[in-house]
Amino acid sequence: MPLHVGLIQKQQQALTLTPSLRQSISILQFSSAELNEYILDQIQSNPALQLEVTPSPDRESSWSTVSAAADRYDRIVSEESLTEHLEHQISLLSISPDVRAALYYLIGSLDDKGYLTLDSLHAATALRTNIDKLNEAIAILHTLAPPGIGARDLRECLLLQIRKSNSLAYKIVDKHLGLLAEKEYELLSTIFGVKSPDIYEAELQIKTLHPYPAMNFNTKPTHYISADVILRQTDCGISIIVNQAHLPAVQLDSSFSTMLHTDSSNEVKRYAKDSMYKANQLIRGLEQRQQTLYNITKEILAFQSDFFKEGTTSLKSMTLKDIASAAHVHESTVSRATSNKYLQTPLGVFAFKQLFSKGVSGTSTDAYHSVYKIKKEIKELIDNERKTSPLSDQKIVTLLQKHSIAISRRTVAKYRTELGIQDSRNRIKK
């Protein structure tokens, strides 16, 4: 077959991302910190852009509205760190300066569990004190709250919480904690010369103790989050505010507009025109980001109205498709708009992604149940079970079906574990 070389004209449609469209997509997807850095980079590279010297005072509220329904919420309470909690207690003690200094050194040596991890000799040398003074400071640390703080190991942590050295629970932890873990009740009864019910009672007391004193405190450095959208309670309802307070306010440099009309050089005019075009594209991209965030938040607020009234247990099943359909945008737009962004509400600060869940289908209806709701149901069932005959995971499956929730035994086990609840065998109380 002979080959022919020639020019053929062909017409076809193709989607091409223009530089301005690429920029708009990036701006929408950026987190607050990333967008802040991006804007500053644009200001440095484009002389047609400049920072507003005095941003508009209504900059935060210019993208706000009020919902139809008004509800009452609790105030947000800031969490106190373990270090702050201990330092406050130390400040109230009447002790010598060297012991106080040693205490501050000790709380800086606590690990994430609240255990004391340090070499006594090294610490005494660093503090320029003796071992006796250091031990005095450790003994004082052991009297502070939370109980068990500053323990060197699990045994000491539990003993510090029991304190009564003549109690059976104290004696078991002190000498035979391993036997209790292996449920050697008869052997323990023989060792201490008591009846089995006494061992069970001591075990119940030990189970109420906290193995990690710092478990309810934030022991890691605080990472601050700047909310991209704020839901604010007003007398008329909930106000949606797209937060721009943390972003640089930009505007066009008016001198570039003058260049287009006064400078005779075509090269200067082209440069000024190109710079102003890019600047305008950035400003429009920022405005479009605000409008998109506002629209999507508005639909989420309407969809999850019960959640914003009552909390996570009322979170409905909600997908990107649900919000995209309501906001008349593509799913990818919703995904980009909610990625790495945070929503400040009267109930606290949430990542947008926390509000999305596919949920689990019901047994007799078309309704979907959120994971939060299912976990709440599981916890309530276990809280109300007979302690002498705990519910098995399979029994929980059967009981959930009566609430039109259809999940497998493995899923129940998974959610139970995530709630920090042991299986039925370890929950039994004789």
Legacy VTK file of the C-alpha trace (Angstrom):
# vtk DataFile Version 3.0
C-alpha trace
ASCII
DATASET POLYDATA
POINTS 430 float
0.000 0.000 0.000
1.516 3.331 -1.031
2.032 5.955 1.674
0.945 9.536 1.154
2.106 12.603 3.017
-0.249 15.552 3.199
-1.856 18.250 5.321
-5.279 17.504 6.761
-7.462 20.096 8.481
-9.394 18.619 11.417
-11.798 20.275 13.867
-12.206 18.943 17.417
-13.206 20.173 20.870
-10.794 20.040 23.804
-10.768 21.463 27.300
-7.721 23.629 27.908
-6.829 25.120 31.252
-5.842 28.735 30.747
-3.324 30.321 33.152
-6.125 32.309 34.806
-8.249 29.173 35.273
-5.282 27.303 36.743
-4.739 30.186 39.139
-8.399 30.203 40.229
-8.287 26.454 40.916
-5.092 26.822 42.948
-6.461 29.757 44.965
-9.608 27.791 45.792
-7.616 24.751 46.906
-5.025 26.628 48.990
-5.249 26.469 52.779
-5.196 29.806 54.596
-1.446 29.591 55.279
-0.695 28.599 51.672
-2.886 31.371 50.263
-1.262 33.940 52.551
2.187 32.947 51.238
0.953 32.872 47.644
-0.491 36.401 47.840
2.746 37.775 49.317
4.740 36.103 46.517
2.432 37.660 43.906
2.850 41.107 45.443
6.633 40.756 45.275
6.661 39.533 41.654
3.973 41.856 40.244
4.555 45.615 40.694
0.943 46.298 39.687
-0.156 44.837 43.034
0.227 46.481 46.411
-0.961 45.951 49.969
-3.860 48.013 51.193
-2.521 50.340 53.875
-5.854 50.522 55.686
-8.067 47.515 54.827
-11.791 48.059 54.909
-13.187 47.553 58.449
-16.076 45.515 57.038
-13.683 43.163 55.259
-14.644 40.216 57.421
-18.368 40.823 57.375
-18.721 41.708 53.692
-19.470 38.066 52.868
-21.936 37.321 55.615
-25.595 36.516 55.839
-28.041 35.295 58.480
-29.876 31.979 58.375
-33.586 31.713 59.018
-33.373 29.693 62.233
-31.827 30.931 65.484
-30.543 28.574 68.167
-28.622 28.823 71.417
-25.099 27.433 71.788
-22.546 26.964 74.544
-19.406 29.085 74.554
-16.159 27.620 73.289
-13.895 26.684 76.191
-10.144 26.758 75.632
-8.203 23.699 76.752
-5.603 24.007 79.514
-2.348 22.168 78.884
-0.850 19.803 81.444
2.109 22.144 81.944
-0.173 25.110 82.629
-2.256 23.003 85.013
0.805 21.937 87.019
2.471 25.368 87.008
-0.690 26.925 88.433
-0.657 24.429 91.322
3.042 25.003 91.979
2.489 28.776 92.122
0.126 28.230 95.087
2.641 26.179 97.121
4.652 27.610 99.994
8.046 26.065 99.198
11.671 27.136 98.932
12.967 28.641 95.656
15.272 25.672 94.977
12.437 23.132 95.374
10.198 25.293 93.174
12.913 25.402 90.503
13.265 21.627 90.742
9.505 21.200 90.284
9.522 23.316 87.125
12.419 21.193 85.856
10.504 18.001 86.618
7.339 18.988 84.772
9.522 19.689 81.764
10.730 16.078 81.993
7.262 14.490 81.805
6.433 12.422 78.745
3.128 12.417 76.841
1.670 9.898 79.300
2.516 12.030 82.341
5.349 9.753 83.452
8.633 11.159 84.773
11.538 10.219 82.520
14.894 11.489 83.776
18.149 10.387 85.318
18.130 11.579 88.947
21.889 12.161 89.124
21.925 14.118 85.880
18.919 16.190 87.013
20.472 16.960 90.401
23.671 18.077 88.673
21.761 20.281 86.236
19.830 21.879 89.110
22.971 22.191 91.270
21.246 20.465 94.133
21.485 17.114 95.897
19.475 13.923 95.419
17.520 14.512 98.652
16.221 17.880 97.428
15.334 16.379 94.075
13.444 13.529 95.758
11.620 16.098 97.887
10.489 17.855 94.702
9.413 14.517 93.175
7.380 13.713 96.298
5.604 17.093 96.006
4.980 16.484 92.292
3.286 13.202 93.238
0.756 15.111 95.372
-0.378 17.316 92.485
-3.321 16.719 90.187
-3.961 14.734 88.078
-3.392 11.770 90.426
-0.431 9.628 89.416
1.456 12.480 87.751
5.222 12.095 87.815
5.167 8.314 88.282
8.157 6.392 86.937
6.113 3.400 85.765
2.576 1.954 85.674
2.878 0.340 89.104
3.875 3.598 90.792
1.192 5.487 88.837
-1.564 3.217 90.182
-0.155 3.233 93.736
-0.112 7.039 93.768
-3.807 7.027 92.923
-4.764 4.456 95.574
-2.519 5.970 98.296
-3.960 3.775 101.097
-1.095 1.336 101.608
-3.161 -0.937 103.848
-5.881 -1.506 101.245
-6.138 -4.764 99.314
-6.044 -2.910 95.961
-2.743 -1.238 96.960
-1.200 -4.566 98.009
-2.249 -6.287 94.770
-0.798 -3.512 92.597
2.372 -3.340 94.690
3.274 -7.026 94.514
0.971 -9.002 92.213
-0.367 -6.801 89.406
0.671 -9.456 86.882
-1.480 -12.106 88.583
-4.487 -9.781 88.473
-3.939 -9.136 84.756
-4.000 -12.905 84.213
-7.209 -13.141 86.291
-5.672 -15.519 88.845
-8.413 -14.742 91.368
-8.157 -17.952 93.364
-4.386 -17.662 93.722
-4.703 -14.039 94.866
-7.358 -15.086 97.409
-4.925 -17.627 98.824
-1.980 -15.202 98.907
-3.876 -12.504 100.803
-6.143 -14.799 102.799
-9.366 -13.191 101.574
-12.459 -14.339 99.714
-12.891 -14.088 95.945
-15.508 -11.262 96.159
-12.866 -9.138 97.937
-10.503 -9.673 94.998
-13.277 -8.730 92.538
-14.002 -5.558 94.502
-10.312 -4.616 94.535
-10.156 -5.252 90.784
-13.103 -2.909 90.213
-11.300 -0.204 92.176
-8.097 -0.692 90.181
-10.011 -0.525 86.883
-11.242 2.976 87.780
-7.636 4.240 87.902
-5.992 6.029 84.986
-2.900 4.266 83.603
-1.788 7.502 81.916
-2.189 10.636 84.125
-1.859 13.012 81.167
-4.540 11.328 79.047
-7.030 14.189 79.485
-4.518 16.957 78.810
-2.878 18.370 75.722
0.816 17.616 76.296
1.957 18.471 72.761
2.761 21.972 71.457
-0.328 23.912 70.462
-0.919 24.250 66.725
-3.075 27.252 65.931
-5.702 27.028 63.215
-7.065 30.026 61.391
-10.696 29.416 60.459
-11.528 30.015 56.804
-15.235 30.444 57.553
-16.889 31.587 60.774
-20.441 30.781 61.847
-21.492 33.414 64.349
-24.645 33.303 66.448
-26.740 36.480 66.251
-30.137 37.502 67.547
-31.614 36.677 64.142
-29.845 33.393 63.486
-26.461 32.153 62.279
-24.225 34.519 60.339
-21.871 33.025 57.725
-18.602 34.949 57.502
-15.831 34.185 55.033
-12.803 35.146 57.084
-10.281 37.355 55.300
-8.771 38.951 58.394
-5.729 36.631 58.248
-5.039 37.327 54.535
-3.138 40.304 53.063
-5.487 42.883 51.515
-4.355 43.648 47.959
-5.231 46.363 45.481
-4.066 47.682 42.105
-1.269 50.243 41.984
-2.908 53.251 40.322
0.396 54.376 38.774
0.246 51.457 36.309
-3.059 52.678 34.950
-1.445 56.079 34.376
1.393 54.392 32.446
-1.051 53.068 29.851
-2.196 56.579 28.985
0.931 58.696 29.452
3.969 56.613 28.458
4.759 56.657 24.769
6.785 53.444 24.738
4.860 50.467 23.404
7.099 48.093 25.378
6.293 49.906 28.661
2.599 49.867 27.819
2.673 46.131 27.088
4.477 45.488 30.381
1.993 47.651 32.324
-1.001 46.037 30.596
0.286 42.507 31.275
1.009 43.304 34.945
-2.440 44.834 35.461
-4.102 41.858 33.752
-2.363 39.411 36.099
-3.190 41.585 39.106
-6.862 41.723 38.151
-6.909 37.955 37.669
-5.572 37.471 41.196
-8.119 39.838 42.709
-10.966 38.166 40.795
-9.675 34.743 41.861
-9.715 35.811 45.519
-13.253 37.164 45.176
-14.397 33.972 43.455
-12.840 31.907 46.278
-14.805 33.918 48.848
-18.058 33.526 46.945
-17.555 29.776 46.453
-16.709 29.207 50.129
-19.762 31.204 51.122
-22.112 29.289 48.790
-20.815 25.879 49.872
-20.950 26.763 53.576
-24.511 27.990 53.129
-25.571 24.620 51.685
-23.706 22.692 54.402
-25.424 24.803 57.070
-28.814 24.028 55.543
-28.025 20.319 55.180
-26.516 19.850 58.646
-28.816 22.176 60.613
-29.289 19.578 63.387
-25.527 19.182 63.776
-25.032 22.903 64.333
-27.774 22.793 66.982
-26.943 19.582 68.832
-23.391 18.470 67.938
-21.708 15.503 66.246
-24.307 12.926 67.322
-26.785 14.653 64.989
-24.436 14.704 61.999
-26.234 13.410 58.912
-24.792 11.414 56.071
-23.553 14.010 53.576
-21.436 13.574 50.456
-19.612 15.946 48.129
-22.267 15.162 45.526
-25.064 16.331 47.866
-23.472 19.750 48.366
-22.334 20.061 44.743
-25.897 19.470 43.581
-27.329 22.028 46.011
-24.684 24.647 45.189
-24.868 23.945 41.414
-21.137 23.253 41.087
-18.998 20.213 40.258
-17.988 17.756 42.988
-14.330 18.611 42.380
-15.112 22.240 43.223
-16.600 21.248 46.568
-13.616 18.997 47.228
-11.130 21.778 46.507
-13.110 24.362 48.463
-13.270 22.200 51.608
-9.767 20.704 51.437
-7.474 21.772 54.319
-9.994 24.358 55.495
-11.647 24.899 58.849
-15.033 26.084 60.032
-15.377 27.947 63.317
-18.781 27.353 64.912
-20.354 28.109 68.305
-19.755 24.400 69.031
-16.022 24.579 68.270
-13.681 24.459 65.281
-14.143 21.647 62.737
-12.351 20.661 59.563
-14.811 20.866 56.671
-14.007 17.256 55.819
-15.327 16.165 59.243
-18.826 17.127 58.140
-18.825 14.725 55.182
-19.760 11.075 55.647
-21.309 8.462 53.370
-23.105 6.881 56.283
-24.768 3.478 56.571
-28.064 2.597 54.931
-31.117 1.793 57.007
-32.842 -1.601 57.044
-36.372 -0.457 56.314
-36.017 3.085 54.974
-33.960 4.991 52.455
-32.403 7.033 55.236
-28.683 6.947 55.949
-27.155 6.965 59.436
-23.916 8.800 60.103
-20.995 7.041 61.788
-21.326 9.446 64.719
-24.926 8.397 65.284
-24.094 4.685 65.058
-21.264 5.052 67.558
-23.623 6.883 69.895
-26.143 4.037 69.633
-23.435 1.442 70.340
-22.180 3.356 73.373
-25.687 3.747 74.789
-26.379 0.027 74.362
-23.174 -0.883 76.188
-23.726 1.716 78.925
-27.149 0.224 79.644
-26.157 -3.446 79.414
-26.194 -5.860 82.348
-22.651 -5.780 83.710
-22.824 -9.436 84.650
-23.862 -10.371 81.098
-22.377 -7.865 78.606
-23.672 -7.615 75.063
-21.666 -9.440 72.424
-20.916 -7.678 69.134
-23.400 -9.964 67.364
-26.108 -9.068 69.886
-25.396 -5.376 69.296
-25.870 -6.001 65.557
-29.323 -7.455 66.275
-30.308 -4.554 68.559
-29.143 -1.968 66.020
-31.343 -3.588 63.371
-34.330 -2.698 65.563
-33.247 0.939 65.114
-33.089 0.430 61.318
-29.278 0.348 61.340
-27.765 -2.472 59.284
-24.059 -3.068 59.924
-21.907 -6.185 60.261
-20.411 -7.627 63.420
-16.943 -6.624 62.227
-18.104 -3.021 61.832
-19.533 -3.045 65.365
-16.184 -4.348 66.646
-14.359 -1.622 64.731
-16.565 1.209 66.076
-16.445 -0.256 69.610
-12.650 -0.287 69.495
-12.570 3.302 68.219
-14.746 4.261 71.204
-12.175 2.689 73.515
-14.585 -0.024 74.740
-13.377 -3.558 75.432
-15.070 -6.681 74.094
-17.804 -8.440 76.119
-15.380 -10.959 77.616
-13.312 -8.200 79.228
-16.359 -6.137 80.256
-17.889 -8.872 82.395
-18.184 -8.082 86.111
-18.823 -10.951 88.507
LINES 1 431
430 0 1 2 3 4 5 6 7 8 9 10 11 12 13 14 15 16 17 18 19 20 21 22 23 24 25 26 27 28 29 30 31 32 33 34 35 36 37 38 39 40 41 42 43 44 45 46 47 48 49 50 51 52 53 54 55 56 57 58 59 60 61 62 63 64 65 66 67 68 69 70 71 72 73 74 75 76 77 78 79 80 81 82 83 84 85 86 87 88 89 90 91 92 93 94 95 96 97 98 99 100 101 102 103 104 105 106 107 108 109 110 111 112 113 114 115 116 117 118 119 120 121 122 123 124 125 126 127 128 129 130 131 132 133 134 135 136 137 138 139 140 141 142 143 144 145 146 147 148 149 150 151 152 153 154 155 156 157 158 159 160 161 162 163 164 165 166 167 168 169 170 171 172 173 174 175 176 177 178 179 180 181 182 183 184 185 186 187 188 189 190 191 192 193 194 195 196 197 198 199 200 201 202 203 204 205 206 207 208 209 210 211 212 213 214 215 216 217 218 219 220 221 222 223 224 225 226 227 228 229 230 231 232 233 234 235 236 237 238 239 240 241 242 243 244 245 246 247 248 249 250 251 252 253 254 255 256 257 258 259 260 261 262 263 264 265 266 267 268 269 270 271 272 273 274 275 276 277 278 279 280 281 282 283 284 285 286 287 288 289 290 291 292 293 294 295 296 297 298 299 300 301 302 303 304 305 306 307 308 309 310 311 312 313 314 315 316 317 318 319 320 321 322 323 324 325 326 327 328 329 330 331 332 333 334 335 336 337 338 339 340 341 342 343 344 345 346 347 348 349 350 351 352 353 354 355 356 357 358 359 360 361 362 363 364 365 366 367 368 369 370 371 372 373 374 375 376 377 378 379 380 381 382 383 384 385 386 387 388 389 390 391 392 393 394 395 396 397 398 399 400 401 402 403 404 405 406 407 408 409 410 411 412 413 414 415 416 417 418 419 420 421 422 423 424 425 426 427 428 429
